[in-house]
Amino acid sequence: MKFLSRYFINGLLVIVPIAITILVIVEVFQFTEGVLGKYIPIDVPGIGFVTVIGLILCIGWLSSCWIMKQFIHFGEFIVGKIPFVKFIYNSVKHLSSAVFESKNLFKQAVLVPYPHQGVKAVGFIMADLSEAITEKLDDEYVCVFIPWSLNVTSGSNILIPKKDVIYLDVSVESALQYTLTAGSVMPTKEMENISDAGNYNQYIKDAIKNAKYFS
């Protein structure tokens, strides 16, 4: 019965994220098509999909303009004055930035001795140190961000000697998943060639094997 329970949980881990993603996408598109249907008498298949994608691209383009940036900053300033709304908006914004900009925000997943010697914590290499900082240091240091479990929008930022940093052969996304799940899903090695069937099979086996929490 134990192996059936493990297979059942592994099945849920695969199905639930996919089902939720599909449900959200379908609901957004159906809502968009429902709204547009009130103003467009002709039923155009896929109009919701095209509209949502176009709207996202349009907002992304406008947000890069100087004038629109000022409007956005003003809007965020107003939102920042509303206690409960401010908490929700900032949390969602920081989480979105961590997820969608992880490749640009975090350079490399690493292990560092934190919060004291003898233990290790998963962290991420950040931007290169500025000259104003490096000129005050007597060794080569790197900037490492150590996120808190279940909440990658908060954490500790430390400067640590590069010689004490252990670089991990895992993707940033895999390391973030490890942090978000409080270690229940272990990070796995990056695949050099996912098209290789052997590598892909080994990747799947390692992913299941490393999910020790569910074993």
C-alpha positions as CSV (number, residue, x, y, z in Angstrom):
1,M,0.0,0.0,0.0
2,K,2.9,2.3,0.6
3,F,4.0,2.3,-3.0
4,L,0.4,3.0,-4.1
5,S,0.3,6.0,-1.8
6,R,3.6,7.3,-3.2
7,Y,2.3,6.9,-6.8
8,F,-0.9,8.6,-5.9
9,I,0.9,11.6,-4.4
10,N,3.3,11.8,-7.3
11,G,0.3,11.8,-9.7
12,L,-1.3,14.7,-7.7
13,L,2.0,16.6,-7.9
14,V,1.9,16.3,-11.7
15,I,-1.8,16.8,-12.3
16,V,-2.7,19.6,-9.8
17,P,-0.3,22.3,-11.1
18,I,-1.3,21.5,-14.7
19,A,-5.0,21.5,-13.8
20,I,-4.8,24.8,-11.9
21,T,-2.8,26.5,-14.7
22,I,-5.3,25.3,-17.4
23,L,-8.3,26.4,-15.2
24,V,-6.9,29.9,-14.7
25,I,-6.1,30.4,-18.4
26,V,-9.5,29.1,-19.5
27,E,-11.3,31.3,-17.0
28,V,-9.4,34.4,-18.1
29,F,-10.0,33.7,-21.8
30,Q,-13.7,32.9,-21.2
31,F,-14.2,36.1,-19.1
32,T,-12.5,38.1,-21.9
33,E,-14.6,36.6,-24.6
34,G,-17.8,37.1,-22.5
35,V,-17.0,40.8,-22.0
36,L,-16.1,41.3,-25.7
37,G,-19.2,39.4,-26.8
38,K,-21.4,42.1,-25.4
39,Y,-19.9,44.7,-27.7
40,I,-18.9,42.5,-30.7
41,P,-22.0,41.0,-32.4
42,I,-20.0,38.5,-34.4
43,D,-18.7,35.4,-32.7
44,V,-15.0,35.2,-33.5
45,P,-13.2,32.0,-32.2
46,G,-10.1,32.8,-30.2
47,I,-10.8,36.5,-29.8
48,G,-10.3,36.2,-26.1
49,F,-6.8,34.7,-26.5
50,V,-5.7,37.3,-29.0
51,T,-7.1,40.1,-26.8
52,V,-5.4,38.9,-23.6
53,I,-2.0,38.5,-25.4
54,G,-2.4,41.8,-27.1
55,L,-3.3,43.5,-23.9
56,I,-0.3,42.1,-22.1
57,L,2.1,43.2,-24.9
58,C,0.5,46.6,-25.0
59,I,0.8,47.1,-21.2
60,G,4.4,45.9,-21.4
61,W,5.2,48.4,-24.1
62,L,3.5,51.3,-22.4
63,S,5.3,50.5,-19.1
64,S,8.6,51.1,-20.8
65,C,7.6,54.6,-21.7
66,W,8.7,57.5,-19.4
67,I,5.3,59.0,-19.0
68,M,3.6,55.7,-18.3
69,K,6.3,54.9,-15.7
70,Q,5.4,58.1,-13.9
71,F,1.8,57.1,-13.9
72,I,2.7,53.6,-12.6
73,H,4.9,55.1,-9.8
74,F,2.1,57.5,-8.8
75,G,-0.4,54.6,-8.7
76,E,2.0,52.5,-6.6
77,F,2.4,55.5,-4.3
78,I,-1.3,55.7,-3.8
79,V,-1.6,52.0,-3.3
80,G,1.2,52.2,-0.7
81,K,-0.9,54.4,1.4
82,I,-3.7,51.8,1.8
83,P,-2.6,49.4,4.6
84,F,-4.2,46.1,3.6
85,V,-4.1,46.7,-0.2
86,K,-0.5,47.7,0.1
87,F,0.4,44.3,1.7
88,I,-1.4,42.3,-1.0
89,Y,0.0,44.4,-3.9
90,N,3.6,44.3,-2.7
91,S,3.5,40.6,-2.0
92,V,2.1,39.7,-5.4
93,K,4.5,42.1,-7.1
94,H,7.6,40.8,-5.4
95,L,6.6,37.2,-5.9
96,S,6.0,37.8,-9.6
97,S,9.4,39.5,-9.9
98,A,11.1,36.6,-8.2
99,V,9.3,34.0,-10.5
100,F,9.4,35.8,-13.9
101,E,12.8,37.5,-13.5
102,S,14.6,34.8,-11.7
103,K,17.1,34.2,-14.5
104,N,18.0,37.9,-14.6
105,L,17.7,38.5,-10.9
106,F,19.5,35.4,-9.6
107,K,22.7,34.5,-11.4
108,Q,23.6,31.2,-9.8
109,A,22.3,28.9,-7.1
110,V,24.9,28.2,-4.4
111,L,25.5,26.8,-0.9
112,V,26.9,29.1,1.8
113,P,27.7,28.7,5.5
114,Y,24.7,30.4,7.0
115,P,23.6,31.4,9.7
116,H,26.9,30.0,11.2
117,Q,29.8,27.7,10.3
118,G,28.9,24.0,10.2
119,V,25.6,24.4,8.4
120,K,24.7,25.2,4.8
121,A,21.9,27.3,3.2
122,V,20.8,27.6,-0.4
123,G,21.3,31.0,-1.7
124,F,21.6,32.9,-5.0
125,I,24.5,35.0,-6.4
126,M,23.3,38.5,-7.0
127,A,24.8,41.5,-8.9
128,D,28.6,42.1,-8.8
129,L,29.8,44.2,-6.0
130,S,30.5,47.9,-6.7
131,E,33.9,49.5,-6.4
132,A,32.7,51.4,-3.3
133,I,32.4,48.0,-1.5
134,T,35.2,46.0,-2.9
135,E,37.8,48.6,-2.1
136,K,37.0,48.2,1.6
137,L,37.3,44.4,1.5
138,D,40.6,42.5,1.9
139,D,39.5,39.5,-0.1
140,E,37.2,38.6,-3.1
141,Y,33.6,38.6,-1.9
142,V,30.3,37.9,-3.6
143,C,26.8,39.1,-2.8
144,V,24.4,36.2,-1.9
145,F,20.7,36.4,-1.3
146,I,19.3,33.7,1.0
147,P,15.5,33.6,0.7
148,W,13.3,32.4,3.5
149,S,11.4,29.1,3.1
150,L,7.9,29.4,1.7
151,N,8.5,33.1,1.0
152,V,11.2,34.0,-1.6
153,T,10.2,37.7,-1.4
154,S,12.0,38.0,1.9
155,G,15.4,36.8,3.2
156,S,18.9,37.8,4.1
157,N,21.5,39.5,1.9
158,I,25.1,38.7,2.8
159,L,28.6,39.4,1.6
160,I,30.7,36.3,1.8
161,P,34.2,35.3,0.7
162,K,34.1,33.6,-2.7
163,K,36.2,30.8,-1.4
164,D,33.4,29.8,1.0
165,V,30.8,29.6,-1.7
166,I,29.9,26.2,-3.2
167,Y,28.4,26.5,-6.7
168,L,25.5,24.1,-7.4
169,D,24.9,22.4,-10.7
170,V,21.2,23.1,-10.6
171,S,19.0,25.7,-12.3
172,V,17.8,28.8,-10.5
173,E,14.2,27.6,-11.0
174,S,14.9,24.2,-9.4
175,A,16.6,25.9,-6.4
176,L,13.6,28.3,-6.0
177,Q,11.2,25.4,-6.0
178,Y,13.3,23.8,-3.2
179,T,12.9,27.0,-1.2
180,L,9.3,27.6,-2.0
181,T,8.4,24.1,-0.8
182,A,10.6,24.3,2.3
183,G,12.8,21.5,1.1
184,S,10.0,19.0,0.2
185,V,11.1,19.1,-3.4
186,M,14.8,18.7,-3.8
187,P,16.7,20.5,-6.6
188,T,17.9,18.4,-9.5
189,K,20.9,18.7,-11.8
190,E,20.5,20.7,-14.9
191,M,20.1,18.7,-18.1
192,E,22.7,19.5,-20.8
193,N,20.5,18.0,-23.5
194,I,16.9,17.4,-22.8
195,S,16.4,15.9,-26.2
196,D,18.5,12.9,-25.2
197,A,16.1,10.2,-24.1
198,G,18.7,8.7,-21.7
199,N,19.2,12.1,-20.0
200,Y,15.5,12.7,-19.9
201,N,14.8,9.4,-18.2
202,Q,17.5,9.9,-15.7
203,Y,16.2,13.4,-15.0
204,I,12.7,12.0,-14.2
205,K,14.2,9.3,-12.0
206,D,16.3,11.8,-10.1
207,A,13.3,14.1,-9.7
208,I,11.2,11.4,-8.1
209,K,14.1,10.1,-6.0
210,N,14.9,13.5,-4.6
211,A,11.3,14.1,-3.6
212,K,12.1,12.5,-0.2
213,Y,9.4,14.2,1.6
214,F,6.8,12.3,-0.2
215,S,8.6,8.9,-0.1
